[in-house]
């Protein structure tokens, strides 16, 4: 009854232009939040759906997490149907075991390979060097000449790597 008093356009049998005009005044929560936040209605609905799946304890853990929970984290949690995996990922995230809830979920699923920091640094150096213009490469080699020669002769840390060609 209270709903009909607040929204008479929803009454059974209401039709015609008056009902259509009154119905446009009623706005859904997702539509309202979309206008306020600038996010799409779909994203608002997905976030709400994900939040509805959380228990009170999980919500409290996420509120007290050391890192801010993002919209993508909530959507990833909403997609996880296994409540046990979801709780484990939330606990891992709040303990600082992942950069995001999404990453903690992926790690729990075994989808994330362990990254070797040396390989990652090596790949980063190679990529930066390859993308650099030739003049920047020459300056880099000149600046690093002494350290590079030390590494090549075995005086630096690591294994001896033969110097294949002279850098011009």
KOLPA-782050 format. One record per atom (N, C-alpha, C, CB): residue number from 1; atom name; y, z, x. Coordinates in Angstrom, 2 decimals. Each point is the difference from the previous one (the first is absolute). Glycine has a CB too. Example, Ala and Ser with C-alpha at 12.3 -4.5 7.8 and 13.67 -1.06 7.14 Angstrom:
R     n   atom        yy        zz        xx
R     1      N     -5.69      7.80     13.19
R     1     CA      1.19      0.00     -0.89
R     1      C      1.20      0.00      0.90
R     1     CB     -1.17      1.25     -1.89
R     2      N      2.22     -1.97      1.54
R     2     CA      1.19      0.06      0.82
R     2      C      1.09      0.73     -0.77
R     2     CB     -0.63     -2.15      1.18
***
This chain:
R     n   atom        yy        zz        xx
R     1      N     -1.19      0.00      0.81
R     1     CA      1.19      0.00     -0.81
R     1      C      1.27      0.00      0.86
R     1     CB     -1.28      1.20     -1.79
R     2      N      1.27     -0.40      2.85
R     2     CA      1.17      0.06      0.86
R     2      C      0.25     -1.36      0.65
R     2     CB     -0.42      2.45      0.43
R     3      N     -0.67     -3.12     -0.04
R     3     CA      0.13     -1.32      0.61
R     3      C      0.65     -0.98     -0.96
R     3     CB     -2.01      0.46      1.41
R     4      N      1.61     -0.40     -2.69
R     4     CA      0.58     -0.92     -0.99
R     4      C      1.47      0.30     -0.22
R     4     CB     -2.22     -0.19     -1.11
R     5      N      2.61      1.47      1.20
R     5     CA      1.43      0.34     -0.16
R     5      C      0.81     -0.52      1.18
R     5     CB     -0.63      2.04     -1.32
R     6      N      0.06     -1.93      2.51
R     6     CA      0.70     -0.47      1.20
R     6      C     -0.02     -1.52      0.11
R     6     CB     -0.60      2.14      1.13
R     7      N     -0.51     -2.76     -1.55
R     7     CA     -0.17     -1.45      0.13
R     7      C     -0.48     -0.59     -1.32
R     7     CB     -0.52      0.26      2.46
R     8      N      1.39     -0.42     -3.43
R     8     CA     -0.42     -0.53     -1.30
R     8      C     -0.51     -1.45      0.08
R     8     CB      1.66      1.52     -1.05
R     9      N     -1.32     -2.24      2.09
R     9     CA     -0.46     -1.39      0.12
R     9      C     -1.51     -0.08      0.22
R     9     CB      2.22     -0.61      0.92
R    10      N     -2.86      1.74     -0.59
R    10     CA     -1.44     -0.01      0.21
R    10      C     -0.79      0.32     -1.27
R    10     CB      0.43      0.67      2.34
R    11      N      0.26     -0.43     -3.42
R    11     CA     -0.68      0.33     -1.26
R    11      C     -0.84     -1.18     -0.48
R    11     CB      1.86      1.58     -0.61
R    12      N     -3.03     -1.29      0.02
R    12     CA     -0.84     -1.09     -0.50
R    12      C      0.73     -0.79     -1.08
R    12     CB     -2.05      1.35      0.53
R    13      N      1.93     -2.66     -0.47
R    13     CA      0.60     -0.85     -1.02
R    13      C      1.45     -0.35      0.28
R    13     CB     -1.54      1.02     -1.59
R    14      N      2.12     -0.51      2.65
R    14     CA      1.38     -0.33      0.32
R    14      C      0.00     -1.38      0.63
R    14     CB      0.65      2.43      0.33
R    15      N      0.19     -3.31     -0.88
R    15     CA      0.05     -1.36      0.53
R    15      C      1.39     -0.56     -0.25
R    15     CB     -2.47     -0.35     -0.41
R    16      N      2.67     -0.84      0.93
R    16     CA      1.28     -0.65     -0.24
R    16      C      0.97      0.21      1.14
R    16     CB     -0.37      0.30     -2.41
R    17      N      1.58     -0.80      2.20
R    17     CA      1.03      0.03      1.04
R    17      C      0.40      1.42      0.37
R    17     CB      0.81     -2.19     -0.83
R    18      N     -0.70      3.07     -0.15
R    18     CA      0.41      1.38      0.29
R    18      C     -0.98      0.67      0.96
R    18     CB      1.10      0.14     -2.27
R    19      N     -2.39     -0.35      2.05
R    19     CA     -1.01      0.60      0.88
R    19      C      0.10     -0.57      1.41
R    19     CB     -1.51      0.33     -1.98
R    20      N      1.74     -1.66      2.08
R    20     CA      0.12     -0.60      1.32
R    20      C      1.22      0.53      0.74
R    20     CB     -1.14     -2.05     -0.86
R    21      N      2.26      2.20      0.17
R    21     CA      1.20      0.50      0.64
R    21      C     -0.18      1.45      0.43
R    21     CB      1.37     -1.57     -1.36
R    22      N     -2.00      2.37      0.55
R    22     CA     -0.23      1.40      0.36
R    22      C     -1.02      0.11      1.12
R    22     CB      0.54      0.68     -2.33
R    23      N     -1.53     -1.56      2.34
R    23     CA     -1.04      0.06      1.03
R    23      C      0.57     -0.30      1.38
R    23     CB     -1.69     -0.68     -1.70
R    24      N      2.73     -0.11      1.79
R    24     CA      0.56     -0.32      1.31
R    24      C      0.73      1.20      0.60
R    24     CB      0.22     -2.38     -0.70
R    25      N      0.13      3.33     -0.11
R    25     CA      0.67      1.20      0.51
R    25      C     -1.00      0.94      0.66
R    25     CB      1.73     -0.22     -1.79
R    26      N     -2.99      0.13      1.39
R    26     CA     -1.02      0.84      0.59
R    26      C     -0.42     -0.64      1.32
R    26     CB     -0.80      0.82     -2.29
R    27      N      0.76      0.00      3.34
R    27     CA     -0.32     -0.52      1.32
R    27      C     -1.15      0.82      0.57
R    27     CB      2.39     -0.79      0.38
R    28      N     -3.33      0.14      0.30
R    28     CA     -1.12      0.73      0.58
R    28      C      0.47      0.73      1.26
R    28     CB     -1.64     -1.69     -0.93
R    29      N      0.84      2.67      1.32
R    29     CA      0.32      0.77      1.20
R    29      C      0.00     -0.91      1.22
R    29     CB     -1.01      2.05     -1.03
R    30      N      0.00     -2.93      1.12
R    30     CA     -0.09     -0.91      1.14
R    30      C      1.20     -0.94      0.05
R    30     CB     -2.50      0.12     -0.12
R    31      N      2.92     -0.58     -1.04
R    31     CA      1.16     -0.89     -0.06
R    31      C      1.27      0.75      0.43
R    31     CB     -1.10     -1.31     -1.86
R    32      N      1.24      2.53      1.38
R    32     CA      1.17      0.81      0.37
R    32      C      0.02      0.27      1.51
R    32     CB     -0.02      1.06     -2.29
R    33      N     -1.12     -0.63      2.85
R    33     CA     -0.07      0.30      1.42
R    33      C      0.20     -1.26      0.84
R    33     CB     -1.54      1.91     -0.49
R    34      N      1.11     -3.04     -0.03
R    34     CA      0.21     -1.26      0.69
R    34      C      1.48     -0.28      0.16
R    34     CB     -2.17     -0.87     -0.92
R    35      N      2.91      1.10     -0.15
R    35     CA      1.45     -0.21      0.06
R    35      C      0.68      1.00      0.92
R    35     CB     -0.08     -0.91     -2.32
R    36      N     -0.39      2.14      2.33
R    36     CA      0.62      1.05      0.81
R    36      C     -0.32     -0.19      1.48
R    36     CB     -0.16      1.57     -1.95
R    37      N     -1.10     -1.87      2.27
R    37     CA     -0.42     -0.05      1.41
R    37      C      0.05     -1.38      0.61
R    37     CB     -1.44      1.91     -0.48
R    38      N      1.41     -2.95     -0.35
R    38     CA     -0.02     -1.35      0.53
R    38      C     -1.41     -0.52      0.28
R    38     CB      2.21      0.46      0.97
R    39      N     -3.23      0.38     -1.20
R    39     CA     -1.38     -0.43      0.17
R    39      C     -0.45     -0.74     -1.25
R    39     CB     -0.49      1.95      1.53
R    40      N     -0.57     -2.73     -1.40
R    40     CA     -0.50     -0.73     -1.16
R    40      C     -0.73      0.96     -0.93
R    40     CB     -0.20     -2.13      1.37
R    41      N      0.12      1.75     -2.64
R    41     CA     -0.72      0.83     -0.97
R    41      C     -1.46      0.15      0.41
R    41     CB      1.56     -0.76     -1.83
R    42      N     -2.14     -0.30      2.36
R    42     CA     -1.39      0.04      0.43
R    42      C     -0.22      1.06      1.08
R    42     CB     -0.23     -2.43     -0.57
R    43      N      1.12      2.47      1.56
R    43     CA     -0.13      1.00      1.06
R    43      C      0.17      1.41     -0.55
R    43     CB      0.87     -1.67      1.66
R    44      N      0.04      1.83     -2.60
R    44     CA      0.19      1.32     -0.62
R    44      C     -1.28      0.41     -0.71
R    44     CB      2.48     -0.43     -0.29
R    45      N     -3.09     -0.48     -0.49
R    45     CA     -1.24      0.32     -0.71
R    45      C     -1.13      0.32      0.97
R    45     CB      0.73     -1.48     -1.88
R    46      N     -0.83      0.72      2.99
R    46     CA     -1.06      0.25      0.99
R    46      C      0.18      1.36      0.66
R    46     CB     -0.17     -2.46      0.42
R    47      N      1.42      2.83     -0.14
R    47     CA      0.27      1.29      0.62
R    47      C     -0.33      1.13     -0.97
R    47     CB      1.81     -1.05      1.41
R    48      N     -1.46      0.88     -2.66
R    48     CA     -0.31      1.02     -1.01
R    48      C     -1.50      0.15     -0.15
R    48     CB      2.15     -0.51     -1.21
R    49      N     -2.85     -0.62      1.18
R    49     CA     -1.46      0.03     -0.12
R    49      C     -0.62      0.74      1.18
R    49     CB      0.06     -2.17     -1.27
R    50      N      0.44      1.91      2.45
R    50     CA     -0.52      0.67      1.20
R    50      C      0.29      1.49     -0.06
R    50     CB      0.33     -2.10      1.33
R    51      N      0.87      2.47     -1.74
R    51     CA      0.36      1.41     -0.08
R    51      C     -0.83      0.73     -1.04
R    51     CB      2.32     -0.58      0.72
R    52      N     -2.69     -0.11     -1.80
R    52     CA     -0.84      0.62     -1.04
R    52      C     -1.39      0.34      0.51
R    52     CB      1.28     -1.27     -1.71
R    53      N     -1.76      0.56      2.72
R    53     CA     -1.33      0.26      0.55
R    53      C     -0.03      1.23      0.90
R    53     CB     -0.45     -2.44     -0.11
R    54      N      1.60      2.86      0.60
R    54     CA      0.05      1.13      0.94
R    54      C     -0.22      1.32     -0.73
R    54     CB      1.56     -1.30      1.46
R    55      N     -2.25      2.21     -0.79
R    55     CA     -0.12      1.36     -0.52
R    55      C      1.26      0.77      0.37
R    55     CB     -2.53     -0.06      0.19
R    56      N      2.70      1.24     -0.76
R    56     CA      1.17      0.81      0.32
R    56      C      0.02      0.38      1.48
R    56     CB      0.01      0.88     -2.34
R    57      N     -1.20     -0.56      2.88
R    57     CA     -0.08      0.36      1.42
R    57      C      0.37     -1.18      0.89
R    57     CB     -1.78      1.67     -0.54
R    58      N      1.28     -2.86      0.22
R    58     CA      0.31     -1.19      0.79
R    58      C      1.50     -0.30     -0.03
R    58     CB     -2.29     -0.90     -0.47
R    59      N      2.89      1.03     -0.70
R    59     CA      1.44     -0.23     -0.12
R    59      C      0.77      1.01      0.84
R    59     CB     -0.32     -0.93     -2.32
R    60      N     -0.10      2.17      2.30
R    60     CA      0.67      1.04      0.80
R    60      C     -0.16     -0.28      1.49
R    60     CB     -0.42      1.68     -1.83
R    61      N     -0.77     -2.12      2.25
R    61     CA     -0.23     -0.32      1.42
R    61      C      0.92     -1.14      0.42
R    61     CB     -2.41      0.75     -0.17
R    62      N      2.52     -1.76     -0.67
R    62     CA      0.86     -1.14      0.34
R    62      C      1.47      0.40      0.06
R    62     CB     -1.67     -1.53     -1.07
R    63      N      2.09      2.44      0.19
R    63     CA      1.39      0.46      0.03
R    63      C      0.31      0.76      1.28
R    63     CB     -0.02      0.13     -2.49
R    64      N     -0.97      0.59      3.02
R    64     CA      0.20      0.80      1.21
R    64      C     -0.41     -0.74      1.27
R    64     CB     -0.36      2.03     -1.37
R    65      N      0.06     -3.31      1.27
R    65     CA     -0.44     -0.79      1.16
R    65      C      1.13     -0.11      1.02
R    65     CB     -1.60     -1.29     -1.45
R    66      N      1.26      1.21      2.73
R    66     CA      1.03     -0.11      1.04
R    66      C      0.74     -1.34     -0.03
R    66     CB     -1.37      1.54      1.38
R    67      N      0.74     -2.57     -1.93
R    67     CA      0.60     -1.33     -0.08
R    67      C      0.17     -0.37     -1.46
R    67     CB     -1.04     -0.68      2.19
R    68      N      2.08     -0.06     -2.48
R    68     CA      0.29     -0.42     -1.37
R    68      C     -1.09     -0.94     -0.52
R    68     CB      2.46      0.26      0.44
R    69      N     -2.86     -0.05     -1.68
R    69     CA     -0.99     -0.85     -0.65
R    69      C      0.73     -1.20     -0.58
R    69     CB     -1.52      1.98     -0.52
R    70      N      1.03     -3.17      0.83
R    70     CA      0.67     -1.22     -0.45
R    70      C     -0.62     -0.52     -1.30
R    70     CB      0.55     -0.56      2.38
R    71      N      0.12     -0.40     -2.95
R    71     CA     -0.51     -0.66     -1.21
R    71      C     -1.33     -0.67      0.29
R    71     CB      2.35     -0.36     -0.81
R    72      N     -2.49     -0.26      1.97
R    72     CA     -1.26     -0.65      0.38
R    72      C     -1.13      1.01      0.12
R    72     CB      1.30     -1.78      1.20
R    73      N     -0.97      2.98     -0.72
R    73     CA     -1.00      1.06      0.09
R    73      C     -0.52      0.36     -1.39
R    73     CB      1.10      0.88      2.08
R    74      N     -0.18     -0.70     -3.03
R    74     CA     -0.40      0.35     -1.36
R    74      C     -0.84     -1.10     -0.64
R    74     CB      2.08      1.37     -0.22
R    75      N     -1.70     -2.61      0.44
R    75     CA     -0.77     -1.11     -0.56
R    75      C     -1.40     -0.03      0.61
R    75     CB      2.12     -1.31     -0.37
R    76      N     -2.23      1.54      1.67
R    76     CA     -1.32      0.04      0.66
R    76      C     -0.84      1.14     -0.56
R    76     CB      1.00     -0.99      2.09
R    77      N     -0.37      2.13     -2.33
R    77     CA     -0.73      1.13     -0.59
R    77      C     -0.47     -0.35     -1.41
R    77     CB      1.36      1.60      1.38
R    78      N     -0.53     -2.28     -2.13
R    78     CA     -0.36     -0.39     -1.36
R    78      C     -1.17     -0.97     -0.04
R    78     CB      2.35      0.36     -0.65
R    79      N     -2.49     -1.17      1.68
R    79     CA     -1.10     -0.97      0.06
R    79      C     -1.32      0.64      0.41
R    79     CB      1.67     -1.77      0.55
R    80      N     -1.59      2.93      0.13
R    80     CA     -1.23      0.67      0.45
R    80      C     -0.65      0.70     -1.18
R    80     CB      0.97      0.32      2.32
R    81      N     -2.14     -0.79     -2.70
R    81     CA     -0.69      0.56     -1.17
R    81      C     -0.79      1.26      0.32
R    81     CB     -0.13     -2.30     -0.92
R    82      N     -0.26      2.47      2.18
R    82     CA     -0.79      1.17      0.39
R    82      C      0.94      1.18      0.26
R    82     CB     -1.79     -1.49      1.01
R    83      N      1.73      2.49     -1.88
R    83     CA      0.89      1.16      0.09
R    83      C     -0.21      0.77      1.31
R    83     CB     -0.02      0.16     -2.50
R    84      N     -1.22     -0.12      2.98
R    84     CA     -0.29      0.72      1.24
R    84      C      0.68     -0.66      1.20
R    84     CB     -2.21      0.74     -0.97
R    85      N      2.10     -2.07      1.06
R    85     CA      0.65     -0.73      1.09
R    85      C      1.51      0.14     -0.08
R    85     CB     -1.90     -1.63      0.04
R    86      N      2.42      1.60     -1.27
R    86     CA      1.44      0.13     -0.19
R    86      C      0.48      1.37      0.50
R    86     CB     -0.12     -1.55     -1.99
R    87      N     -0.59      2.61      1.64
R    87     CA      0.37      1.35      0.44
R    87      C     -0.10      0.15      1.51
R    87     CB     -0.78      0.89     -2.19
R    88      N     -0.29     -1.44      2.78
R    88     CA     -0.16      0.07      1.45
R    88      C      1.13     -0.71      0.72
R    88     CB     -2.48      0.12     -0.30
R    89      N      2.87     -1.28     -0.21
R    89     CA      1.09     -0.76      0.62
R    89      C      1.32      0.76     -0.12
R    89     CB     -1.19     -2.15     -0.53
R    90      N      1.43      2.79     -0.61
R    90     CA      1.24      0.77     -0.19
R    90      C      0.03      1.17      0.96
R    90     CB      0.09     -0.68     -2.41
R    91      N     -1.21      1.38      2.54
R    91     CA     -0.06      1.14      0.92
R    91      C      0.21     -0.46      1.44
R    91     CB     -1.57      1.20     -1.57
R    92      N      0.92     -2.32      1.94
R    92     CA      0.17     -0.53      1.35
R    92      C      1.46     -0.37      0.26
R    92     CB     -2.36     -0.86     -0.04
R    93      N      3.01      0.24     -0.93
R    93     CA      1.41     -0.39      0.14
R    93      C      0.89      1.23      0.15
R    93     CB     -0.45     -2.07     -1.36
R    94      N      0.23      3.08      0.54
R    94     CA      0.84      1.20      0.07
R    94      C     -0.23      0.78      1.28
R    94     CB     -0.02      0.11     -2.48
R    95      N     -1.15     -0.30      3.11
R    95     CA     -0.28      0.64      1.29
R    95      C      0.51     -0.82      1.18
R    95     CB     -2.00      1.06     -1.02
R    96      N      2.65     -2.20      0.72
R    96     CA      0.57     -0.83      1.05
R    96      C     -0.98     -0.95      0.65
R    96     CB      1.57      1.81      0.38
R    97      N     -2.70     -2.08     -1.02
R    97     CA     -1.02     -0.87      0.59
R    97      C      0.26     -1.48     -0.26
R    97     CB     -1.61      1.84     -0.28
R    98      N      2.65     -2.17     -0.44
R    98     CA      0.32     -1.40     -0.26
R    98      C      1.49     -0.17     -0.19
R    98     CB     -2.25     -0.34     -1.04
R    99      N      2.73     -0.88      1.34
R    99     CA      1.43     -0.28     -0.17
R    99      C      0.37     -0.11     -1.47
R    99     CB      0.01     -1.17      2.21
R   100      N     -1.00      0.83     -3.04
R   100     CA      0.24     -0.14     -1.42
R   100      C     -1.28      0.35     -0.75
R   100     CB      1.75     -1.79      0.40
R   101      N     -1.62      2.00     -1.70
R   101     CA     -1.18      0.28     -0.82
R   101      C     -0.88     -1.24     -0.03
R   101     CB      1.29      1.65     -1.41
R   102      N     -0.66     -2.81      1.36
R   102     CA     -0.74     -1.26     -0.01
R   102      C     -0.86     -0.12      1.27
R   102     CB      1.82     -1.07     -1.39
R   103      N     -1.25      1.43      2.55
R   103     CA     -0.75     -0.05      1.26
R   103      C     -1.13      1.02      0.00
R   103     CB      2.06     -0.76      1.19
R   104      N     -1.81      1.94     -1.75
R   104     CA     -1.04      1.03     -0.07
R   104      C     -1.14     -0.45     -0.91
R   104     CB      1.73      1.78      0.40
R   105      N     -1.41     -2.45     -1.50
R   105     CA     -1.03     -0.55     -0.88
R   105      C     -0.84     -1.04      0.73
R   105     CB      1.48      0.43     -2.00
R   106      N     -0.83     -1.32      2.72
R   106     CA     -0.70     -1.05      0.74
R   106      C     -0.89      0.60      1.08
R   106     CB      1.90     -1.59     -0.45
R   107      N     -1.41      2.62      1.13
R   107     CA     -0.78      0.65      1.06
R   107      C     -1.23      0.68     -0.60
R   107     CB      2.09      0.34      1.37
R   108      N     -1.93      0.27     -2.54
R   108     CA     -1.13      0.65     -0.66
R   108      C     -1.05     -1.02     -0.43
R   108     CB      1.54      1.82     -0.79
R   109      N     -1.08     -3.01      0.45
R   109     CA     -0.92     -1.05     -0.43
R   109      C     -0.67     -0.67      1.20
R   109     CB      1.40     -0.36     -2.05
R   110      N     -0.92      0.66      3.25
R   110     CA     -0.55     -0.60      1.20
R   110      C      0.48     -1.42      0.24
R   110     CB     -1.97      1.42     -0.31
R   111      N      3.09     -1.78     -0.32
R   111     CA      0.53     -1.35      0.15
R   111      C      0.94     -0.14      1.18
R   111     CB     -0.22     -0.26     -2.44
R   112      N      0.60      1.36      3.06
R   112     CA      0.98     -0.05      1.07
R   112      C     -0.68      0.22      1.35
R   112     CB      1.78      0.81     -1.58
R   113      N     -1.78     -1.79      2.44
R   113     CA     -0.59      0.21      1.31
R   113      C      0.90      0.89      0.85
R   113     CB     -1.13     -2.25     -0.14
R   114      N      0.50      2.99      1.06
R   114     CA      0.76      0.85      0.90
R   114      C      0.67     -0.89      1.03
R   114     CB     -1.57      1.96     -0.35
R   115      N      2.88     -1.80      0.50
R   115     CA      0.76     -0.86      0.91
R   115      C      0.09      0.66      1.37
R   115     CB      1.32     -0.94     -1.92
R   116      N     -1.55      0.14      2.96
R   116     CA      0.12      0.46      1.37
R   116      C      1.45     -0.15      0.41
R   116     CB     -2.40     -0.65      0.54
R   117      N      3.08      1.74     -0.17
R   117     CA      1.41     -0.10      0.35
R   117      C      0.28     -0.91      1.19
R   117     CB      0.26      2.28     -0.90
R   118      N     -1.18     -2.35      1.86
R   118     CA      0.19     -0.87      1.17
R   118      C     -0.05     -1.47     -0.45
R   118     CB     -1.03      1.75      1.54
R   119      N      0.06     -2.09     -2.38
R   119     CA     -0.08     -1.37     -0.50
R   119      C      1.23     -0.36     -0.83
R   119     CB     -2.50      0.17     -0.01
R   120      N      2.97      0.76     -0.79
R   120     CA      1.18     -0.25     -0.83
R   120      C      1.25     -0.23      0.88
R   120     CB     -1.01      1.42     -1.84
R   121      N      1.16     -0.60      2.90
R   121     CA      1.14     -0.17      0.91
R   121      C     -0.10     -1.33      0.74
R   121     CB      0.17      2.50      0.26
R   122      N     -1.37     -2.84      0.19
R   122     CA     -0.22     -1.26      0.70
R   122      C      0.35     -1.18     -0.90
R   122     CB     -1.80      1.07      1.37
R   123      N      1.32     -1.04     -2.60
R   123     CA      0.27     -1.07     -0.95
R   123      C      1.52     -0.11     -0.26
R   123     CB     -2.28      0.35     -1.07
R   124      N      2.95      0.81      0.95
R   124     CA      1.45     -0.01     -0.22
R   124      C      0.77     -0.60      1.17
R   124     CB     -0.29      2.01     -1.43
R   125      N     -0.12     -1.65      2.66
R   125     CA      0.65     -0.57      1.18
R   125      C     -0.20     -1.51      0.08
R   125     CB     -0.33      2.17      1.19
R   126      N     -0.90     -2.61     -1.43
R   126     CA     -0.29     -1.44      0.02
R   126      C      0.83     -0.75     -1.04
R   126     CB     -2.32      0.51      0.81
R   127      N      2.36      0.02     -2.01
R   127     CA      0.75     -0.67     -1.07
R   127      C      1.49     -0.09      0.33
R   127     CB     -1.68      0.83     -1.64
R   128      N      2.23      0.28      2.16
R   128     CA      1.43     -0.01      0.34
R   128      C      0.28     -0.99      1.12
R   128     CB      0.18      2.41     -0.72
R   129      N     -1.05     -2.43      1.72
R   129     CA      0.21     -0.91      1.13
R   129      C     -0.12     -1.46     -0.44
R   129     CB     -0.90      1.75      1.56
R   130      N     -0.09     -2.04     -2.39
R   130     CA     -0.21     -1.38     -0.46
R   130      C      1.14     -0.49     -0.89
R   130     CB     -2.46      0.39      0.15
R   131      N      3.07      0.48     -0.91
R   131     CA      1.08     -0.40     -0.91
R   131      C      1.35     -0.13      0.71
R   131     CB     -1.23      1.13     -1.85
R   132      N      1.33     -0.54      3.02
R   132     CA      1.28      0.02      0.71
R   132      C      0.35     -1.38      0.56
R   132     CB     -0.39      2.42      0.57
R   133      N      1.69     -2.73     -0.48
R   133     CA      0.42     -1.26      0.64
R   133      C     -0.32      0.04      1.49
R   133     CB      1.84     -0.29     -1.71
R   134      N     -1.94     -0.87      2.32
R   134     CA     -0.39     -0.12      1.41
R   134      C      0.92      0.81      0.91
R   134     CB     -0.92     -2.27     -0.49
R   135      N      2.22      2.22      0.25
R   135     CA      0.94      0.75      0.85
R   135      C     -0.25      1.50     -0.10
R   135     CB      1.71     -1.82     -0.30
R   136      N     -2.03      2.30     -0.88
R   136     CA     -0.31      1.44     -0.17
R   136      C     -1.28      0.35      0.75
R   136     CB      1.15      0.00     -2.26
R   137      N     -2.13     -0.89      2.24
R   137     CA     -1.25      0.23      0.72
R   137      C      0.26      0.10      1.51
R   137     CB     -1.28     -1.23     -1.79
R   138      N      2.12      0.33      2.30
R   138     CA      0.33      0.01      1.45
R   138      C      0.69      1.31      0.38
R   138     CB      0.22     -2.52     -0.02
R   139      N      0.74      2.93     -0.78
R   139     CA      0.71      1.26      0.29
R   139      C     -0.96      1.19     -0.04
R   139     CB      2.12     -0.97     -0.97
R   140      N     -3.01      0.96     -0.01
R   140     CA     -0.98      1.09     -0.11
R   140      C     -0.87      0.08      1.25
R   140     CB     -0.02     -0.28     -2.49
R   141      N     -0.49     -0.87      2.94
R   141     CA     -0.86     -0.03      1.19
R   141      C      0.79      0.46      1.22
R   141     CB     -1.37     -1.88     -0.99
R   142      N      2.65      1.47      1.11
R   142     CA      0.82      0.44      1.13
R   142      C      0.22      1.51     -0.06
R   142     CB      1.13     -2.25      0.06
R   143      N     -0.84      2.78     -1.24
R   143     CA      0.22      1.44     -0.15
R   143      C     -1.28      0.81      0.28
R   143     CB      1.79     -0.50     -1.69
R   144      N     -2.92     -0.06      1.35
R   144     CA     -1.26      0.71      0.12
R   144      C     -0.79     -0.41      1.25
R   144     CB     -0.06      0.18     -2.49
R   145      N      0.67     -0.98      3.38
R   145     CA     -0.69     -0.58      1.15
R   145      C     -0.74      1.05      0.83
R   145     CB      1.73     -1.78      0.04
R   146      N     -1.05      2.83      0.34
R   146     CA     -0.60      1.01      0.87
R   146      C     -1.17      0.70     -0.68
R   146     CB      2.22      0.33      1.10
R   147      N     -2.03      0.04     -2.37
R   147     CA     -1.07      0.68     -0.73
R   147      C     -1.19     -0.93     -0.23
R   147     CB      1.71      1.46     -1.11
R   148      N     -1.44     -2.72      0.80
R   148     CA     -1.09     -0.95     -0.21
R   148      C     -0.79     -0.24      1.28
R   148     CB      1.35     -1.09     -1.81
R   149      N     -0.65      0.94      2.95
R   149     CA     -0.69     -0.20      1.29
R   149      C     -0.84      1.22      0.35
R   149     CB      1.86     -1.51      0.78
R   150      N     -1.33      2.70     -1.11
R   150     CA     -0.77      1.23      0.25
R   150      C     -1.27      0.05     -0.84
R   150     CB      2.13      1.17      0.55
R   151      N     -2.02     -1.58     -1.79
R   151     CA     -1.19     -0.04     -0.86
R   151      C     -1.01     -1.02      0.50
R   151     CB      1.41      0.69     -1.94
R   152      N     -0.94     -1.84      2.39
R   152     CA     -0.88     -1.06      0.46
R   152      C     -0.69      0.36      1.31
R   152     CB      1.46     -1.64     -1.15
R   153      N     -0.81      2.44      2.00
R   153     CA     -0.60      0.37      1.29
R   153      C     -0.86      1.25     -0.10
R   153     CB      1.95     -1.04      1.14
R   154      N     -1.98      1.67     -2.31
R   154     CA     -0.84      1.17     -0.18
R   154      C      0.72      1.31      0.27
R   154     CB     -1.90     -1.40      0.61
R   155      N      3.20      1.38     -0.35
R   155     CA      0.74      1.22      0.27
R   155      C      0.39      0.74     -1.28
R   155     CB      0.84     -1.05      2.09
R   156      N     -0.82      0.34     -3.20
R   156     CA      0.37      0.62     -1.26
R   156      C     -1.22      0.58     -0.68
R   156     CB      1.91     -1.58     -0.24
R   157      N     -1.72      2.08     -0.97
R   157     CA     -1.10      0.54     -0.79
R   157      C     -0.89     -1.13     -0.49
R   157     CB      1.41      1.95     -0.68
R   158      N     -2.67     -1.70      0.57
R   158     CA     -0.91     -0.98     -0.59
R   158      C     -0.73     -0.83      1.03
R   158     CB      1.48     -0.08     -1.95
R   159      N     -2.21     -0.89      1.46
R   159     CA     -0.81     -0.87      0.86
R   159      C      0.86     -1.05      0.68
R   159     CB     -1.96      0.37     -1.50
R   160      N      1.43     -0.92      2.59
R   160     CA      0.68     -1.07      0.71
R   160      C     -0.23     -1.31     -0.77
R   160     CB     -0.28      1.20      2.24
R   161      N      1.36     -1.89     -2.52
R   161     CA     -0.08     -1.29     -0.69
R   161      C      0.54     -1.04      0.95
R   161     CB      0.25      1.04     -2.29
R   162      N     -1.04     -2.07      2.62
R   162     CA      0.50     -1.00      0.95
R   162      C      1.18     -0.77     -0.61
R   162     CB     -2.31     -0.21      1.00
R   163      N      3.30     -0.02     -0.15
R   163     CA      1.18     -0.75     -0.42
R   163      C     -0.33     -1.47      0.12
R   163     CB      1.60      1.85      0.73
R   164      N     -1.73     -2.54     -1.85
R   164     CA     -0.49     -1.38     -0.02
R   164      C      1.00     -0.98      0.53
R   164     CB     -1.38      0.59     -1.92
R   165      N      2.64     -0.49      1.54
R   165     CA      1.00     -0.96      0.45
R   165      C      1.32      0.71      0.21
R   165     CB     -1.16     -1.87     -1.22
R   166      N      1.97      1.29      2.03
R   166     CA      1.33      0.55      0.24
R   166      C      0.89     -0.32     -1.19
R   166     CB     -0.29     -0.22      2.50
R   167      N      1.10      1.15     -2.89
R   167     CA      0.96     -0.23     -1.07
R   167      C      1.28     -0.52      0.60
R   167     CB     -1.02      1.80     -1.42
R   168      N      1.55     -2.90      0.91
R   168     CA      1.21     -0.60      0.58
R   168      C      1.24      0.60     -0.58
R   168     CB     -1.22     -2.09      0.36
***
